[in-house]
Amino acid sequence: MVARPQPPDATGCESGVIFPSRELQMAKKPYRSFWGALSLTMQGLEDLFFNIYIYAGILSLYMDMIADKS
């Protein structure tokens, strides 16, 4: 069975395309209120700091490996 492309829906995306929930939220109601914009900003900051935390952990492990070699 072949999935035929459907006409775009109200969000401008073809139906049948599965979005992650956050992108779907942003597509449906972009900044409808101050609190909505603030929560999206906080989600972005949370992701950013989580990435920095992960990269810092990987970098420190790498530095420990280099220090152990010498």
C-alpha positions as CSV (number, residue, x, y, z in Angstrom):
1,M,0.0,0.0,0.0
2,V,1.5,3.3,-1.1
3,A,0.7,6.5,1.0
4,R,-0.6,9.1,-1.4
5,P,0.3,12.7,-0.4
6,Q,-2.7,14.5,1.0
7,P,-3.4,18.2,0.5
8,P,-1.9,20.5,3.1
9,D,-4.0,21.1,6.3
10,A,-4.3,24.3,8.2
11,T,-0.7,24.2,9.5
12,G,0.6,24.1,5.9
13,C,2.0,20.6,6.3
14,E,0.9,17.5,4.4
15,S,-1.2,15.3,6.6
16,G,0.5,12.0,7.1
17,V,3.7,13.8,8.2
18,I,4.2,13.0,11.8
19,F,5.6,15.9,13.9
20,P,7.3,15.7,17.2
21,S,4.9,17.2,19.8
22,R,6.9,20.5,20.4
23,E,7.0,21.3,16.7
24,L,3.3,20.6,16.4
25,Q,2.7,22.9,19.4
26,M,4.7,25.7,17.7
27,A,2.9,25.2,14.4
28,K,-0.5,25.3,16.0
29,K,-0.3,28.2,18.3
30,P,2.8,30.4,17.9
31,Y,3.1,32.8,20.8
32,R,-0.6,33.2,21.4
33,S,0.1,34.7,24.9
34,F,3.0,36.0,26.9
35,W,3.1,32.8,29.0
36,G,3.2,30.6,25.9
37,A,6.1,32.6,24.5
38,L,7.8,32.4,27.9
39,S,7.3,28.6,28.1
40,L,8.8,28.1,24.6
41,T,11.7,30.3,25.6
42,M,12.3,28.3,28.7
43,Q,12.1,25.0,26.8
44,G,14.8,26.4,24.4
45,L,17.0,27.5,27.3
46,E,16.5,24.1,29.0
47,D,17.6,22.3,25.8
48,L,20.6,24.6,25.4
49,F,21.8,24.1,29.0
50,F,21.3,20.4,28.7
51,N,23.4,20.3,25.5
52,I,26.1,22.4,27.2
53,Y,26.1,20.0,30.2
54,I,26.4,16.9,28.0
55,Y,29.2,18.5,25.8
56,A,31.1,19.6,29.0
57,G,30.9,16.1,30.4
58,I,32.2,14.6,27.1
59,L,35.0,17.2,27.0
60,S,36.1,16.5,30.6
61,L,36.2,12.8,29.9
62,Y,38.3,13.4,26.8
63,M,40.7,15.7,28.8
64,D,41.0,13.0,31.4
65,M,42.0,10.5,28.7
66,I,44.6,12.8,27.3
67,A,46.0,13.5,30.8
68,D,46.2,9.8,31.6
69,K,48.2,9.1,28.4
70,S,51.0,11.4,29.3
